[in-house]
Amino acid sequence: MEERDPSNVTLANASSQCLLQADFQYSFFPAVYSTVFVLGLLENVAAFYLLTCKTAGAPRSFVYLVNLAVVDTLFVCVLPFKIHYHLGRNDWIFGDVACRVTGSVYFVNIYLSIAFFTCICVDRYVAVLHPFAYIRIKSGHYGMVSALLWGVALGVAVPLVLGGPLTSRKGNQTVCFESFGAGSWRGRMVPYNVCALVFGFAIPFVVILISYPLIARRISRIPRSARKTKALGTIYLILLICTTCFLPYHLTHLLHFLMRAGLIRDCRFAAFIYGMRRVTLALVSFNCCLNPILYYFTSASGRWRCRLRFRPRAVAVYTVSGRRNREDSGARGTRQRDYVGGVTWSRVPQQIGGP
């Protein structure tokens, strides 16, 4: 493979040379990233403050939302480097170490966001469909899962950062985290791409697609109310983020990987893939602007009060409440509460302690 310019890549096949152009990226990326930087920074800093102050009666799974806000905040902090890079027509001036770090943070955001979405999904699935199993989950388990995900992310990112230069000279320009040669796409980049596509996206996305419809089906049995509308709205928002931000990117990333590995050789199709990859790379960044809307939905009915730590709470059995529960609540001593996703719960007092 011979490469002439960061935006004009020459793809060799058996009989011809395909010139892949993406000149629109010089204005497209800065416009998108500038918008995401302003909105994402304001929204996520505010969301992180409110989440760490904690809403009254917030569920233990709020730790996932806090981690999601941290991931998004780190992501928007690297966008100024990306903006400068594309405004300079893909010329990186900040050095190879900065290229490795910012590029790794960019992609860690994508897969940690998907991972925490999946954790929220599984937590809601267990809480709604298996409430008696849900009460056995301790508060510390949420912190352990979050620490494990961060550990896996660092385990992937650190070798990438320490594995060698990620910048290269193309004429009088220095490109960052792109324009790898054919040898790299068939060697060093293979395990990263396979793991990202299979374990980073495909498996979590299938879990989300299976779990949330089951949750929505159970919630749909609740009599019509504002809480039901809010719960379903949360589910639809997460599905929207996954299908509009993450799905298009990974579909084009798979095709791009096959193209770079030499398995796709049609010039027209390769040119389409090359351009769409730029579009979906920008589109995936909008997830950090949409995530704070999710925080609002999951805590809109709670009261914000400042507590800079999560206090352990007693656990009781929660089930999705219906009309009969509300009518008999006075006689049976039940109490309704709002939990993440807006699900209406009936609390049945139990002699169960622990966080």
C-alpha positions, 0 to 999 in steps of 0.5 A: 500500500502506498500513501501520498497524503493523509486524506488521499490514500492510495489503495492497491489491488490486483489491477488498479490503484484506488485514490481515496479522498476525504477532503471534507474532513478538514472542515467537518471534523473541527465543526463537529468536535467544536460543538461536542467539546462545548456541549459535552464539557458543560453537560458532563461537568454539571452531570458529574457534580450532580451525580456526586452530590447524589439524588435522594434515594438514588439506586446503587447503580448510580456508580455506573453513571458517575463513571460514564460522566468521568469517561465522557469528561476525559473524552472532551478534554482530548477534542481540542487536540483533534480540532487543531489536527484537522484544521491543520490538514491532518498535521500533528504537532504535539509529539508522538506521546501525545498522539498515543495518549489522546488516540487511546483516550478517544477509543477507550471512551467508545468502549467504556461507554458501551460497557457501562451502558451494558452494566446499566442494562443488566442491572435494570434487567435483574431488578425488574425481572428478578427482584429477589436476586437483585437484593443479594447484590451488594453496593460494593459489587458495583464498585468492583465491576467499575474497577474491573472495566477500568482495569481492562481498558487500561490493560488494552490502552497501556500496551497500545501507548507503549507499543511503539510510535503511532505517528508517521511522516507523510511528505511534510506532514505528521499524521497521528493514529491513522494511515497504518501500512498494510503490514500493521493492519495484518499484524499489530492492529489485528488483535485490537480490531477483533477484540474491539468488534467482538468483545467491545461492541458485538456482545454488549450490543446483543445483550442490550438488544435482548434485555431492554425489550424484555424490560420494556415488556414488563414495564408496559404492564404497569397502568399508564402513568408518568413514571411508566412513560419516563421508564420507557423513555429511558430505555428508548434513549439508550437504544437510540444512543447505541443505534445512532452513535455506536452501530454505524461506527462499528459497521464501517469500522468492520468494513474499513478493517477488511479494506485495509487488510486487503479483503475488499478491493473494489475501488468504488466500495473502498471510496465509500467506506473511507468517506463513511468512516470519517462521518461515523467517527464524528457521529460517535463523539455525540454520545458524550452529549447525549449521555447527560440526558440519560442522567436527567431521565434517571434522576428527574424525580429525585431531589438533589442534595450534596453528599460527596460520598455514597452511603450504604443503604438497607435493602428490601424487596422491590417489585414492579407495582400495578393497580392492585399494589396501590390500592392495597398499599395502606393495608399491606404497609407498602411504599412506592418509590422511583428508581433509575429508569422511572420504574414504579416500585413497591417496597415490601419491608423485609428483615434483610440488612446490609448495603 
